[in-house]
């Protein structure tokens, strides 16, 4: 499994923009799908133009989904 690092580039589908976008891996605070808990400073893939978190590498993923990835 590839381990991503801050500043790595990738591609993912932004649900907000509904298109494939270029992403940058960066550390962010993200809100879990329960809307209450946040994960601090985890490595995620985000689309710079709208700030949407479009992916979370497995090593950074807790056992819960993040709101922006959930249905
Ligand atoms: Zn977007």
PDB file of the backbone (N, CA, C, O) and the ligand in Angstrom, with CONECT records:
HET     ZN  A 101       1
ATOM      1  N   UNK A   1       0.841  -1.197   0.000  1.00  0.00           N
ATOM      2  CA  UNK A   1       0.000   0.000   0.000  1.00  0.00           C
ATOM      3  C   UNK A   1       0.877   1.249   0.000  1.00  0.00           C
ATOM      4  O   UNK A   1       1.828   1.371   0.773  1.00  0.00           O
ATOM      5  N   UNK A   2       0.531   2.154  -0.879  1.00  0.00           N
ATOM      6  CA  UNK A   2       1.282   3.395  -0.927  1.00  0.00           C
ATOM      7  C   UNK A   2       0.910   4.258   0.277  1.00  0.00           C
ATOM      8  O   UNK A   2      -0.261   4.422   0.620  1.00  0.00           O
ATOM      9  N   UNK A   3       1.921   4.786   0.883  1.00  0.00           N
ATOM     10  CA  UNK A   3       1.663   5.711   1.979  1.00  0.00           C
ATOM     11  C   UNK A   3       1.803   7.135   1.460  1.00  0.00           C
ATOM     12  O   UNK A   3       2.821   7.510   0.877  1.00  0.00           O
ATOM     13  N   UNK A   4       0.793   7.886   1.679  1.00  0.00           N
ATOM     14  CA  UNK A   4       0.797   9.258   1.186  1.00  0.00           C
ATOM     15  C   UNK A   4       1.408  10.195   2.202  1.00  0.00           C
ATOM     16  O   UNK A   4       1.385   9.963   3.411  1.00  0.00           O
ATOM     17  N   UNK A   5       1.945  11.249   1.663  1.00  0.00           N
ATOM     18  CA  UNK A   5       2.530  12.256   2.529  1.00  0.00           C
ATOM     19  C   UNK A   5       1.937  13.609   2.198  1.00  0.00           C
ATOM     20  O   UNK A   5       1.405  13.834   1.110  1.00  0.00           O
ATOM     21  N   UNK A   6       2.039  14.474   3.135  1.00  0.00           N
ATOM     22  CA  UNK A   6       1.552  15.821   2.954  1.00  0.00           C
ATOM     23  C   UNK A   6       2.189  16.427   1.705  1.00  0.00           C
ATOM     24  O   UNK A   6       3.403  16.357   1.513  1.00  0.00           O
ATOM     25  N   UNK A   7       1.351  17.020   0.865  1.00  0.00           N
ATOM     26  CA  UNK A   7       1.859  17.651  -0.340  1.00  0.00           C
ATOM     27  C   UNK A   7       1.804  16.772  -1.570  1.00  0.00           C
ATOM     28  O   UNK A   7       2.020  17.253  -2.683  1.00  0.00           O
ATOM     29  N   UNK A   8       1.514  15.466  -1.390  1.00  0.00           N
ATOM     30  CA  UNK A   8       1.356  14.583  -2.534  1.00  0.00           C
ATOM     31  C   UNK A   8       0.139  15.009  -3.352  1.00  0.00           C
ATOM     32  O   UNK A   8      -0.847  15.520  -2.820  1.00  0.00           O
ATOM     33  N   UNK A   9       0.241  14.784  -4.653  1.00  0.00           N
ATOM     34  CA  UNK A   9      -0.865  15.132  -5.537  1.00  0.00           C
ATOM     35  C   UNK A   9      -1.629  13.879  -5.928  1.00  0.00           C
ATOM     36  O   UNK A   9      -1.075  12.781  -5.976  1.00  0.00           O
ATOM     37  N   UNK A  10      -2.899  14.064  -6.202  1.00  0.00           N
ATOM     38  CA  UNK A  10      -3.704  12.939  -6.623  1.00  0.00           C
ATOM     39  C   UNK A  10      -4.887  13.420  -7.436  1.00  0.00           C
ATOM     40  O   UNK A  10      -5.008  14.599  -7.769  1.00  0.00           O
ATOM     41  N   UNK A  11      -5.755  12.475  -7.743  1.00  0.00           N
ATOM     42  CA  UNK A  11      -6.996  12.801  -8.429  1.00  0.00           C
ATOM     43  C   UNK A  11      -8.130  12.100  -7.717  1.00  0.00           C
ATOM     44  O   UNK A  11      -7.986  10.976  -7.235  1.00  0.00           O
ATOM     45  N   UNK A  12      -9.255  12.776  -7.657  1.00  0.00           N
ATOM     46  CA  UNK A  12     -10.415  12.168  -7.023  1.00  0.00           C
ATOM     47  C   UNK A  12     -11.658  12.880  -7.528  1.00  0.00           C
ATOM     48  O   UNK A  12     -11.591  13.937  -8.157  1.00  0.00           O
ATOM     49  N   UNK A  13     -12.776  12.273  -7.236  1.00  0.00           N
ATOM     50  CA  UNK A  13     -14.039  12.898  -7.616  1.00  0.00           C
ATOM     51  C   UNK A  13     -14.519  13.772  -6.472  1.00  0.00           C
ATOM     52  O   UNK A  13     -14.694  13.309  -5.345  1.00  0.00           O
ATOM     53  N   UNK A  14     -14.725  15.027  -6.777  1.00  0.00           N
ATOM     54  CA  UNK A  14     -15.283  15.933  -5.770  1.00  0.00           C
ATOM     55  C   UNK A  14     -16.799  15.854  -5.845  1.00  0.00           C
ATOM     56  O   UNK A  14     -17.402  16.133  -6.880  1.00  0.00           O
ATOM     57  N   UNK A  15     -17.397  15.470  -4.733  1.00  0.00           N
ATOM     58  CA  UNK A  15     -18.857  15.345  -4.705  1.00  0.00           C
ATOM     59  C   UNK A  15     -19.510  16.712  -4.771  1.00  0.00           C
ATOM     60  O   UNK A  15     -20.639  16.853  -5.241  1.00  0.00           O
ATOM     61  N   UNK A  16     -18.807  17.689  -4.309  1.00  0.00           N
ATOM     62  CA  UNK A  16     -19.348  19.046  -4.316  1.00  0.00           C
ATOM     63  C   UNK A  16     -19.376  19.599  -5.735  1.00  0.00           C
ATOM     64  O   UNK A  16     -20.380  20.168  -6.164  1.00  0.00           O
ATOM     65  N   UNK A  17     -18.282  19.431  -6.456  1.00  0.00           N
ATOM     66  CA  UNK A  17     -18.161  19.963  -7.814  1.00  0.00           C
ATOM     67  C   UNK A  17     -18.655  18.967  -8.861  1.00  0.00           C
ATOM     68  O   UNK A  17     -18.885  19.335 -10.013  1.00  0.00           O
ATOM     69  N   UNK A  18     -18.819  17.696  -8.455  1.00  0.00           N
ATOM     70  CA  UNK A  18     -19.291  16.649  -9.353  1.00  0.00           C
ATOM     71  C   UNK A  18     -18.416  16.494 -10.583  1.00  0.00           C
ATOM     72  O   UNK A  18     -18.906  16.390 -11.707  1.00  0.00           O
ATOM     73  N   UNK A  19     -17.132  16.482 -10.352  1.00  0.00           N
ATOM     74  CA  UNK A  19     -16.195  16.227 -11.427  1.00  0.00           C
ATOM     75  C   UNK A  19     -14.895  15.698 -10.833  1.00  0.00           C
ATOM     76  O   UNK A  19     -14.674  15.751  -9.623  1.00  0.00           O
ATOM     77  N   UNK A  20     -14.041  15.186 -11.719  1.00  0.00           N
ATOM     78  CA  UNK A  20     -12.741  14.719 -11.270  1.00  0.00           C
ATOM     79  C   UNK A  20     -11.824  15.922 -11.121  1.00  0.00           C
ATOM     80  O   UNK A  20     -11.704  16.751 -12.023  1.00  0.00           O
ATOM     81  N   UNK A  21     -11.193  15.996  -9.985  1.00  0.00           N
ATOM     82  CA  UNK A  21     -10.375  17.170  -9.687  1.00  0.00           C
ATOM     83  C   UNK A  21      -8.980  16.732  -9.247  1.00  0.00           C
ATOM     84  O   UNK A  21      -8.768  15.601  -8.810  1.00  0.00           O
ATOM     85  N   UNK A  22      -8.061  17.645  -9.374  1.00  0.00           N
ATOM     86  CA  UNK A  22      -6.717  17.426  -8.847  1.00  0.00           C
ATOM     87  C   UNK A  22      -6.729  17.737  -7.366  1.00  0.00           C
ATOM     88  O   UNK A  22      -7.291  18.745  -6.936  1.00  0.00           O
ATOM     89  N   UNK A  23      -6.110  16.872  -6.593  1.00  0.00           N
ATOM     90  CA  UNK A  23      -6.151  17.040  -5.151  1.00  0.00           C
ATOM     91  C   UNK A  23      -4.738  17.122  -4.579  1.00  0.00           C
ATOM     92  O   UNK A  23      -3.758  16.718  -5.204  1.00  0.00           O
ATOM     93  N   UNK A  24      -4.682  17.647  -3.395  1.00  0.00           N
ATOM     94  CA  UNK A  24      -3.428  17.695  -2.663  1.00  0.00           C
ATOM     95  C   UNK A  24      -3.655  17.086  -1.290  1.00  0.00           C
ATOM     96  O   UNK A  24      -4.651  17.371  -0.626  1.00  0.00           O
ATOM     97  N   UNK A  25      -2.729  16.253  -0.880  1.00  0.00           N
ATOM     98  CA  UNK A  25      -2.833  15.689   0.465  1.00  0.00           C
ATOM     99  C   UNK A  25      -2.363  16.714   1.483  1.00  0.00           C
ATOM    100  O   UNK A  25      -1.303  17.325   1.343  1.00  0.00           O
ATOM    101  N   UNK A  26      -3.166  16.879   2.487  1.00  0.00           N
ATOM    102  CA  UNK A  26      -2.824  17.835   3.525  1.00  0.00           C
ATOM    103  C   UNK A  26      -3.457  17.403   4.840  1.00  0.00           C
ATOM    104  O   UNK A  26      -4.352  16.559   4.878  1.00  0.00           O
ATOM    105  N   UNK A  27      -2.974  17.995   5.893  1.00  0.00           N
ATOM    106  CA  UNK A  27      -3.525  17.669   7.203  1.00  0.00           C
ATOM    107  C   UNK A  27      -4.676  18.614   7.517  1.00  0.00           C
ATOM    108  O   UNK A  27      -4.559  19.834   7.404  1.00  0.00           O
ATOM    109  N   UNK A  28      -5.786  18.013   7.911  1.00  0.00           N
ATOM    110  CA  UNK A  28      -6.973  18.797   8.206  1.00  0.00           C
ATOM    111  C   UNK A  28      -7.671  18.228   9.428  1.00  0.00           C
ATOM    112  O   UNK A  28      -7.448  17.088   9.835  1.00  0.00           O
ATOM    113  N   UNK A  29      -8.517  19.059   9.989  1.00  0.00           N
ATOM    114  CA  UNK A  29      -9.490  18.560  10.956  1.00  0.00           C
ATOM    115  C   UNK A  29     -10.743  18.203  10.166  1.00  0.00           C
ATOM    116  O   UNK A  29     -11.231  19.011   9.377  1.00  0.00           O
ATOM    117  N   UNK A  30     -11.256  17.019  10.370  1.00  0.00           N
ATOM    118  CA  UNK A  30     -12.454  16.617   9.636  1.00  0.00           C
ATOM    119  C   UNK A  30     -13.550  16.208  10.603  1.00  0.00           C
ATOM    120  O   UNK A  30     -13.300  15.767  11.725  1.00  0.00           O
ATOM    121  N   UNK A  31     -14.773  16.373  10.122  1.00  0.00           N
ATOM    122  CA  UNK A  31     -15.947  16.043  10.918  1.00  0.00           C
ATOM    123  C   UNK A  31     -16.420  14.641  10.564  1.00  0.00           C
ATOM    124  O   UNK A  31     -16.599  14.317   9.390  1.00  0.00           O
ATOM    125  N   UNK A  32     -16.618  13.823  11.567  1.00  0.00           N
ATOM    126  CA  UNK A  32     -17.116  12.477  11.325  1.00  0.00           C
ATOM    127  C   UNK A  32     -18.586  12.515  10.950  1.00  0.00           C
ATOM    128  O   UNK A  32     -19.270  13.529  11.096  1.00  0.00           O
ATOM    129  N   UNK A  33     -19.048  11.364  10.458  1.00  0.00           N
ATOM    130  CA  UNK A  33     -20.415  11.296   9.949  1.00  0.00           C
ATOM    131  C   UNK A  33     -21.465  11.464  11.050  1.00  0.00           C
ATOM    132  O   UNK A  33     -22.629  11.745  10.764  1.00  0.00           O
ATOM    133  N   UNK A  34     -21.063  11.297  12.277  1.00  0.00           N
ATOM    134  CA  UNK A  34     -22.053  11.522  13.342  1.00  0.00           C
ATOM    135  C   UNK A  34     -22.265  13.015  13.595  1.00  0.00           C
ATOM    136  O   UNK A  34     -23.159  13.404  14.346  1.00  0.00           O
ATOM    137  N   UNK A  35     -21.448  13.833  12.972  1.00  0.00           N
ATOM    138  CA  UNK A  35     -21.631  15.267  13.062  1.00  0.00           C
ATOM    139  C   UNK A  35     -21.178  15.861  14.376  1.00  0.00           C
ATOM    140  O   UNK A  35     -21.346  17.057  14.610  1.00  0.00           O
ATOM    141  N   UNK A  36     -20.613  15.048  15.226  1.00  0.00           N
ATOM    142  CA  UNK A  36     -20.220  15.530  16.547  1.00  0.00           C
ATOM    143  C   UNK A  36     -18.707  15.480  16.715  1.00  0.00           C
ATOM    144  O   UNK A  36     -18.063  16.463  17.081  1.00  0.00           O
ATOM    145  N   UNK A  37     -18.174  14.319  16.440  1.00  0.00           N
ATOM    146  CA  UNK A  37     -16.747  14.112  16.662  1.00  0.00           C
ATOM    147  C   UNK A  37     -15.936  14.676  15.502  1.00  0.00           C
ATOM    148  O   UNK A  37     -16.365  14.644  14.348  1.00  0.00           O
ATOM    149  N   UNK A  38     -14.798  15.177  15.821  1.00  0.00           N
ATOM    150  CA  UNK A  38     -13.881  15.570  14.769  1.00  0.00           C
ATOM    151  C   UNK A  38     -12.563  14.839  14.960  1.00  0.00           C
ATOM    152  O   UNK A  38     -12.157  14.513  16.076  1.00  0.00           O
ATOM    153  N   UNK A  39     -11.918  14.598  13.846  1.00  0.00           N
ATOM    154  CA  UNK A  39     -10.576  14.026  13.891  1.00  0.00           C
ATOM    155  C   UNK A  39      -9.613  15.166  13.618  1.00  0.00           C
ATOM    156  O   UNK A  39      -9.752  15.888  12.631  1.00  0.00           O
ATOM    157  N   UNK A  40      -8.662  15.319  14.476  1.00  0.00           N
ATOM    158  CA  UNK A  40      -7.751  16.441  14.354  1.00  0.00           C
ATOM    159  C   UNK A  40      -6.488  16.045  13.610  1.00  0.00           C
ATOM    160  O   UNK A  40      -5.844  15.035  13.895  1.00  0.00           O
ATOM    161  N   UNK A  41      -6.169  16.893  12.645  1.00  0.00           N
ATOM    162  CA  UNK A  41      -4.856  16.775  12.039  1.00  0.00           C
ATOM    163  C   UNK A  41      -4.602  15.407  11.420  1.00  0.00           C
ATOM    164  O   UNK A  41      -3.572  14.784  11.675  1.00  0.00           O
ATOM    165  N   UNK A  42      -5.542  14.944  10.610  1.00  0.00           N
ATOM    166  CA  UNK A  42      -5.303  13.704   9.890  1.00  0.00           C
ATOM    167  C   UNK A  42      -5.036  14.026   8.426  1.00  0.00           C
ATOM    168  O   UNK A  42      -5.449  15.064   7.910  1.00  0.00           O
ATOM    169  N   UNK A  43      -4.335  13.109   7.777  1.00  0.00           N
ATOM    170  CA  UNK A  43      -3.946  13.326   6.395  1.00  0.00           C
ATOM    171  C   UNK A  43      -5.105  12.964   5.476  1.00  0.00           C
ATOM    172  O   UNK A  43      -5.587  11.832   5.481  1.00  0.00           O
ATOM    173  N   UNK A  44      -5.536  13.924   4.701  1.00  0.00           N
ATOM    174  CA  UNK A  44      -6.639  13.695   3.776  1.00  0.00           C
ATOM    175  C   UNK A  44      -6.278  14.268   2.413  1.00  0.00           C
ATOM    176  O   UNK A  44      -5.339  15.050   2.268  1.00  0.00           O
ATOM    177  N   UNK A  45      -7.048  13.857   1.434  1.00  0.00           N
ATOM    178  CA  UNK A  45      -6.908  14.388   0.089  1.00  0.00           C
ATOM    179  C   UNK A  45      -8.001  15.433  -0.109  1.00  0.00           C
ATOM    180  O   UNK A  45      -9.188  15.132   0.015  1.00  0.00           O
ATOM    181  N   UNK A  46      -7.595  16.648  -0.414  1.00  0.00           N
ATOM    182  CA  UNK A  46      -8.573  17.722  -0.519  1.00  0.00           C
ATOM    183  C   UNK A  46      -8.405  18.476  -1.834  1.00  0.00           C
ATOM    184  O   UNK A  46      -7.304  18.607  -2.369  1.00  0.00           O
ATOM    185  N   UNK A  47      -9.519  18.960  -2.326  1.00  0.00           N
ATOM    186  CA  UNK A  47      -9.517  19.754  -3.550  1.00  0.00           C
ATOM    187  C   UNK A  47      -9.355  21.219  -3.154  1.00  0.00           C
ATOM    188  O   UNK A  47     -10.187  21.788  -2.448  1.00  0.00           O
ATOM    189  N   UNK A  48      -8.282  21.799  -3.620  1.00  0.00           N
ATOM    190  CA  UNK A  48      -7.932  23.142  -3.164  1.00  0.00           C
ATOM    191  C   UNK A  48      -9.013  24.173  -3.475  1.00  0.00           C
ATOM    192  O   UNK A  48      -9.274  25.066  -2.669  1.00  0.00           O
ATOM    193  N   UNK A  49      -9.635  24.050  -4.632  1.00  0.00           N
ATOM    194  CA  UNK A  49     -10.529  25.119  -5.086  1.00  0.00           C
ATOM    195  C   UNK A  49     -11.788  25.268  -4.247  1.00  0.00           C
ATOM    196  O   UNK A  49     -12.320  26.370  -4.122  1.00  0.00           O
ATOM    197  N   UNK A  50     -12.269  24.176  -3.674  1.00  0.00           N
ATOM    198  CA  UNK A  50     -13.485  24.315  -2.878  1.00  0.00           C
ATOM    199  C   UNK A  50     -13.285  23.829  -1.453  1.00  0.00           C
ATOM    200  O   UNK A  50     -14.157  24.021  -0.606  1.00  0.00           O
ATOM    201  N   UNK A  51     -12.141  23.200  -1.177  1.00  0.00           N
ATOM    202  CA  UNK A  51     -11.861  22.778   0.186  1.00  0.00           C
ATOM    203  C   UNK A  51     -12.507  21.483   0.581  1.00  0.00           C
ATOM    204  O   UNK A  51     -12.387  21.055   1.729  1.00  0.00           O
ATOM    205  N   UNK A  52     -13.201  20.840  -0.359  1.00  0.00           N
ATOM    206  CA  UNK A  52     -13.872  19.582  -0.052  1.00  0.00           C
ATOM    207  C   UNK A  52     -12.847  18.478   0.187  1.00  0.00           C
ATOM    208  O   UNK A  52     -11.881  18.336  -0.562  1.00  0.00           O
ATOM    209  N   UNK A  53     -13.071  17.705   1.234  1.00  0.00           N
ATOM    210  CA  UNK A  53     -12.235  16.525   1.464  1.00  0.00           C
ATOM    211  C   UNK A  53     -12.762  15.420   0.567  1.00  0.00           C
ATOM    212  O   UNK A  53     -13.907  14.993   0.709  1.00  0.00           O
ATOM    213  N   UNK A  54     -11.932  14.959  -0.353  1.00  0.00           N
ATOM    214  CA  UNK A  54     -12.409  14.001  -1.346  1.00  0.00           C
ATOM    215  C   UNK A  54     -11.852  12.611  -1.127  1.00  0.00           C
ATOM    216  O   UNK A  54     -12.254  11.672  -1.814  1.00  0.00           O
ATOM    217  N   UNK A  55     -10.954  12.462  -0.204  1.00  0.00           N
ATOM    218  CA  UNK A  55     -10.438  11.129   0.037  1.00  0.00           C
ATOM    219  C   UNK A  55      -9.606  11.104   1.293  1.00  0.00           C
ATOM    220  O   UNK A  55      -8.999  12.098   1.693  1.00  0.00           O
ATOM    221  N   UNK A  56      -9.597   9.922   1.909  1.00  0.00           N
ATOM    222  CA  UNK A  56      -8.798   9.742   3.108  1.00  0.00           C
ATOM    223  C   UNK A  56      -7.991   8.465   2.942  1.00  0.00           C
ATOM    224  O   UNK A  56      -8.570   7.384   2.843  1.00  0.00           O
ATOM    225  N   UNK A  57      -6.693   8.563   2.909  1.00  0.00           N
ATOM    226  CA  UNK A  57      -5.874   7.356   2.805  1.00  0.00           C
ATOM    227  C   UNK A  57      -6.142   6.428   3.975  1.00  0.00           C
ATOM    228  O   UNK A  57      -6.362   6.870   5.102  1.00  0.00           O
ATOM    229  N   UNK A  58      -6.120   5.146   3.691  1.00  0.00           N
ATOM    230  CA  UNK A  58      -6.478   4.162   4.701  1.00  0.00           C
ATOM    231  C   UNK A  58      -5.761   4.338   6.044  1.00  0.00           C
ATOM    232  O   UNK A  58      -6.399   4.198   7.088  1.00  0.00           O
ATOM    233  N   UNK A  59      -4.490   4.634   6.053  1.00  0.00           N
ATOM    234  CA  UNK A  59      -3.818   4.745   7.353  1.00  0.00           C
ATOM    235  C   UNK A  59      -4.367   5.878   8.217  1.00  0.00           C
ATOM    236  O   UNK A  59      -4.183   5.889   9.434  1.00  0.00           O
ATOM    237  N   UNK A  60      -5.039   6.827   7.576  1.00  0.00           N
ATOM    238  CA  UNK A  60      -5.583   7.949   8.328  1.00  0.00           C
ATOM    239  C   UNK A  60      -7.037   7.735   8.696  1.00  0.00           C
ATOM    240  O   UNK A  60      -7.625   8.540   9.417  1.00  0.00           O
ATOM    241  N   UNK A  61      -7.617   6.656   8.205  1.00  0.00           N
ATOM    242  CA  UNK A  61      -9.052   6.492   8.342  1.00  0.00           C
ATOM    243  C   UNK A  61      -9.411   5.771   9.634  1.00  0.00           C
ATOM    244  O   UNK A  61      -9.046   4.611   9.823  1.00  0.00           O
ATOM    245  N   UNK A  62     -10.103   6.434  10.492  1.00  0.00           N
ATOM    246  CA  UNK A  62     -10.634   5.749  11.680  1.00  0.00           C
ATOM    247  C   UNK A  62     -11.760   4.820  11.262  1.00  0.00           C
ATOM    248  O   UNK A  62     -12.064   4.710  10.074  1.00  0.00           O
ATOM    249  N   UNK A  63     -12.376   4.160  12.214  1.00  0.00           N
ATOM    250  CA  UNK A  63     -13.411   3.178  11.909  1.00  0.00           C
ATOM    251  C   UNK A  63     -14.727   3.815  11.485  1.00  0.00           C
ATOM    252  O   UNK A  63     -15.716   3.119  11.254  1.00  0.00           O
ATOM    253  N   UNK A  64     -14.735   5.091  11.388  1.00  0.00           N
ATOM    254  CA  UNK A  64     -15.968   5.775  11.000  1.00  0.00           C
ATOM    255  C   UNK A  64     -15.747   6.542   9.709  1.00  0.00           C
ATOM    256  O   UNK A  64     -14.625   6.913   9.365  1.00  0.00           O
ATOM    257  N   UNK A  65     -16.827   6.765   9.016  1.00  0.00           N
ATOM    258  CA  UNK A  65     -16.738   7.529   7.775  1.00  0.00           C
ATOM    259  C   UNK A  65     -16.757   9.019   8.093  1.00  0.00           C
ATOM    260  O   UNK A  65     -17.244   9.451   9.138  1.00  0.00           O
ATOM    261  N   UNK A  66     -16.231   9.760   7.189  1.00  0.00           N
ATOM    262  CA  UNK A  66     -16.241  11.204   7.329  1.00  0.00           C
ATOM    263  C   UNK A  66     -17.458  11.749   6.595  1.00  0.00           C
ATOM    264  O   UNK A  66     -17.865  11.216   5.563  1.00  0.00           O
ATOM    265  N   UNK A  67     -18.009  12.769   7.115  1.00  0.00           N
ATOM    266  CA  UNK A  67     -19.266  13.302   6.575  1.00  0.00           C
ATOM    267  C   UNK A  67     -19.209  13.522   5.070  1.00  0.00           C
ATOM    268  O   UNK A  67     -20.145  13.175   4.349  1.00  0.00           O
ATOM    269  N   UNK A  68     -18.102  14.103   4.595  1.00  0.00           N
ATOM    270  CA  UNK A  68     -18.061  14.439   3.183  1.00  0.00           C
ATOM    271  C   UNK A  68     -17.992  13.209   2.295  1.00  0.00           C
ATOM    272  O   UNK A  68     -18.165  13.310   1.081  1.00  0.00           O
ATOM    273  N   UNK A  69     -17.743  12.064   2.881  1.00  0.00           N
ATOM    274  CA  UNK A  69     -17.682  10.839   2.096  1.00  0.00           C
ATOM    275  C   UNK A  69     -18.927   9.987   2.283  1.00  0.00           C
ATOM    276  O   UNK A  69     -19.101   8.985   1.589  1.00  0.00           O
ATOM    277  N   UNK A  70     -19.767  10.360   3.182  1.00  0.00           N
ATOM    278  CA  UNK A  70     -20.920   9.525   3.470  1.00  0.00           C
ATOM    279  C   UNK A  70     -22.083   9.932   2.586  1.00  0.00           C
ATOM    280  O   UNK A  70     -22.055  10.980   1.942  1.00  0.00           O
ATOM    281  N   UNK A  71     -23.102   9.094   2.565  1.00  0.00           N
ATOM    282  CA  UNK A  71     -24.250   9.356   1.709  1.00  0.00           C
ATOM    283  C   UNK A  71     -25.058  10.532   2.204  1.00  0.00           C
ATOM    284  O   UNK A  71     -26.066  10.889   1.594  1.00  0.00           O
TER     285      UNK A  71
HETATM  286 ZN    ZN A 101     -15.492  20.670  -5.121  1.00  0.00          ZN
END
